[in-house]
Amino acid sequence: MSHTIIWIISLLSITGVIIRPFKLPEAVWAVSGAVLLVVFGLILPSDGLSGVLKGMDVYLFLTGMMLLAESAREEKLFDWLAAHATKLSKGSAKKLFILIYLVGTLVTIFLSNDATAVVLTPAVAAAMKSARVEKPLPYLLICAFIANAASFVLPISNPANLVIYGSHIPPLMQWLPQYIVPSVVAIVITFCMLRFTQRKDLHQKIQTDILLPQLTQGGKTALYGIGATAAILLIASAKNMQLGLPTAIAGIITSAIVTLRVKKSPMIILKGVSWSVLPLVAGLFVIVEALNKTGLTHTLANILNNSAAHSVANTVWGSGFGIAIACNLMNNLPAGLIAGNVIQIAHVPEVVKNALLIGVDLGPNLSVTGSLATILWLMALRREGHAVSAWHFLKLGAFIMTTALLFALGTLFL
């Protein structure tokens, strides 16, 4: 009976995170579920605390990345990038599509997929408005799809990567040989599929006589800080260090220097950060800790072991597509947490673990509920006065995500 109640509370909480009943923040539902699990005695307070502490590296990573992204956003760095991409297009809608895609790829790789969703989306929307683009949706869709497609180029490209591997994340020199080819394939295929689906809207004129914003001293400082942070994290990853603390330190130092250079109150940046993401992730860690008490992890690990023993190839395809679908049913953070716990106790070939991570990162391109980044993108889109229905995104995702995932998983056999 207790296991049944754990499942009911967990599923209701995750559903609340995805659909946000009564328009309450996602964190409310995750934290409420975690609290109920402890209050009803379904898990011990020590188990709940253990679940929270398991996410420490993720909290630090998110804190650093959010500070970096908000510092850059406040100093209009992303507006500057989007405006220059528009200017460089020379009135070509197709060229602008490529340039925005390249900017989104770089932001995702070095600032994480959440940064692409939160700060690049408004910048692209503003650039489209300045250029008087009649149909801006193709360019806004880029921010959603590339946020997931490029999110496994580096360990820092997606918080889900840290969630899956935990303290056992591979060093950079081991990560790149495993994921660089699938990443490039995912990025290229996603571009081709998205470009194909939006081809009718890419025959429009783009105004180039737009006012280019000046990159302020604060913007330059934020850009240098992002570059320095990327270099530090690449070194830390190469030395097999956890990435949370270096990211947090780099984000704090960069934001502090930016505020000092432009003589602004640090509260401006602190108020702009979406701090609710941290309790959201903490609540999900507790929920997954409770689900582990039901034997879920060991059951899935046994299924994975038995499948791999019969056919590694079938397990790669099955686990990759299976976790991709699961991400859209329960969001990729809890799905990634469960997958991470499973692969830590399962004795499967590395290629199966690779398939699981690719599925968790790329799979959310199927629906608007697949990842936190896509949910944040949808919220940013609505704030800018644009709307994309869940059905429209699903029709695109079914074509774009499945094709990209098929090719990306296929490269694991090369």
Summary of the structure (lengths in Angstrom):
residues: 414
radius of gyration: 20.8
end to end distance: 47.1
largest distance: 66.6
contacts: 1539
relative contact order: 0.15
helix: 81%
strand: 0%
